[in-house]
Amino acid sequence: MSEEQLAAALAADLDGAFEQLALCYQRRLYAFALRVCGSREDAEEIVQDALIRAYRALAGYPEERRRALSVRPWLFQITVNVARNRARVRRPPTTSLDGVEAATLREPADDAREQPEARAVASERRHELARLLLGLPLRYRPAVVLRHVEGLAYDEIATVLGQPVGTVKANVHRGVGLLRAALEREPVEVR
């Protein structure tokens, strides 16, 4: 379902279409929140809070406003705001009582990229880049993630973050520069 179709469905039947909205965007919002906050539990809570706030906001909007809504940037904006609010309130670290999460078992594929070693290397690189991304100042992190991970245009990011387009471009540029410098200092190792 396209963003325009989803907005039209929300305008026509909020309760019926909101489930579709949540199903369409929950994974992207979770991935974004995880990259911004670095904690799975916090990311889950951020997305839950963001979706609740989105529903409450939509319930208060007139039908015309829901129909004209740019859903994706709007949801990212809510998620950024929830993440910022949570970052202001430091919580004590938590420890899972469930133990280590079990890895999913799959048969190795014929594709070289799907072989266990290649998957392990790719996973290690993603984890290392995610760690470096979490090391960015909070000022740059959302802009870099929205641009280079989520693929939003600069004007959409400006709307999401409530900043001028020039500021967004500068923050993305500076954030990417800091990531490059961190990669030069600590190259991603392949074992």
Secondary structure, DSSP 8 states (H G I E B T S, - for coil): --HHHHHHHHHH-HHHHHHHHHHHHHHHHHHHHHHHH--HHHHHHHHHHHHHHHHHHHHHS-HHHHHT--HHHHHHHHHHHHHHHHHHS-------SS-S---------SSGGGSHHHHHHHHHHHHHHHHHHHTS-TTTHHHHIIIIIS---HHHHHHHHT--HHHHHHHHHHHHHHHHHHHHHS-----
